[in-house]
Amino acid sequence: MKRISIVSHKSFEEVLQKLTATIGRPDIKMFNEAVTASATIDDVEEVVKGAIGSSDLMEFIRFDVGEVLRKELGGDGPKVFFS
């Protein structure tokens, strides 16, 4: 895992959108079904190739850990996400 910190004059939402625009986000249930139905490793590779974005990355899940802090602080907490 690699941690990345970015300092920008742009809004958090704008930076997040730019960072994640090219990441594939497959329907995980359908992705899992396709991997399970694959008979060979070549079949699995084709399923994965179809699910990744142009960045060659795929997001399985995203957590907005800042949401809990914002609720505690009345909406003024930090904006943080893990993918």
C-alpha positions, 0 to 999 in steps of 0.5 A: 500500500502506498500513501499519497498526500496532495496539496492543491488550491482546487477543492477536495471534490475536484482533486478526487474526481481527477484522481479517480476518473480513469479507475475502473469500477466494475459491478463487484457481484457481476465481476465475481460471477465472471471470475468464478465462471472462468475456466482458465487463467486466460479467461480470468485475465479477460474479465479483469481487462474488461473491468480495469480503467484506462489507468490499469487500476480497478476500485473494489470498494471505497470508504469515506472515513471522514464521514464519521468525523464530519457527523461528530463535528457537525459537518465540519470534519475532514474529507478523507477517502480510502479506495 
